[in-house]
């Protein structure tokens, strides 16, 4: 399940956990939900794209920061 993979990812890369539990992450989810709830497809798409870019950046940071030095 997706939840299992997310939990595994958090364990392997603590920086991702910091991102996921951040206020900006909650705000991003709230903005996506609000746009969907009001039927504003363009806004929902824009907020989701922003969210995916931020999540991608956090994961890349986790991969690069987690490697051996």
Backbone torsions as a table, in degrees:
resi	resn	phi	psi	omega
1	UNK	NA	157.8	179.5
2	UNK	-60.2	-39.8	-179.6
3	UNK	-59.9	-41.3	178.5
4	UNK	-62.9	-42.0	179.6
5	UNK	-66.7	-39.5	177.8
6	UNK	-63.6	-44.0	178.3
7	UNK	-62.0	-41.0	178.5
8	UNK	-63.5	-43.0	179.6
9	UNK	-61.9	-41.9	179.8
10	UNK	-62.5	-39.7	179.9
11	UNK	-66.1	-40.8	-176.7
12	UNK	-76.7	-29.8	-176.7
13	UNK	-133.9	91.0	-177.7
14	UNK	-56.9	-28.8	180.0
15	UNK	-61.9	-30.8	177.7
16	UNK	-68.3	-39.4	177.5
17	UNK	-59.9	-42.1	178.1
18	UNK	-61.0	-40.6	179.8
19	UNK	-67.1	-47.1	-175.7
20	UNK	-63.2	-34.4	-177.3
21	UNK	-93.1	8.1	-177.3
22	UNK	-78.1	159.6	177.8
23	UNK	-63.9	-37.3	-179.5
24	UNK	-65.2	-32.8	177.8
25	UNK	-68.5	-43.7	177.0
26	UNK	-61.4	-42.8	179.5
27	UNK	-63.3	-38.2	178.4
28	UNK	-63.4	-44.7	178.8
29	UNK	-64.0	-40.3	178.6
30	UNK	-64.2	-39.2	179.1
31	UNK	-66.3	-40.5	176.9
32	UNK	-62.7	-48.8	-178.9
33	UNK	-60.3	-44.4	-179.3
34	UNK	-60.9	-42.1	179.6
35	UNK	-65.5	-41.2	178.2
36	UNK	-66.1	-44.2	-177.3
37	UNK	-62.1	-32.2	179.8
38	UNK	-91.1	-0.5	178.2
39	UNK	77.6	17.6	-179.2
40	UNK	-89.9	88.1	-174.6
41	UNK	-63.3	-41.2	-179.0
42	UNK	-63.5	-43.1	178.9
43	UNK	-67.2	-42.1	178.6
44	UNK	-60.9	-43.1	178.8
45	UNK	-63.3	-44.5	-179.5
46	UNK	-63.0	-45.8	179.6
47	UNK	-65.1	-37.8	179.6
48	UNK	-67.7	-40.7	177.4
49	UNK	-60.6	-45.4	177.4
50	UNK	-58.9	-44.5	-179.1
51	UNK	-61.8	-44.6	-179.4
52	UNK	-66.3	-36.8	176.7
53	UNK	-64.6	-44.4	179.0
54	UNK	-64.5	-41.2	178.3
55	UNK	-64.7	-41.2	177.6
56	UNK	-61.4	-45.1	179.3
57	UNK	-60.7	-41.4	179.3
58	UNK	-64.9	-40.9	179.2
59	UNK	-66.6	-42.7	178.1
60	UNK	-62.1	-41.5	176.7
61	UNK	-60.7	-41.8	178.2
62	UNK	-62.3	-43.2	179.5
63	UNK	-64.4	-45.3	-176.0
64	UNK	-75.1	-34.6	179.6
65	UNK	-78.6	-21.3	-176.2
66	UNK	-86.2	-12.5	-175.6
67	UNK	-73.2	166.8	179.7
68	UNK	-66.4	152.2	180.0
69	UNK	-110.2	NA	NA
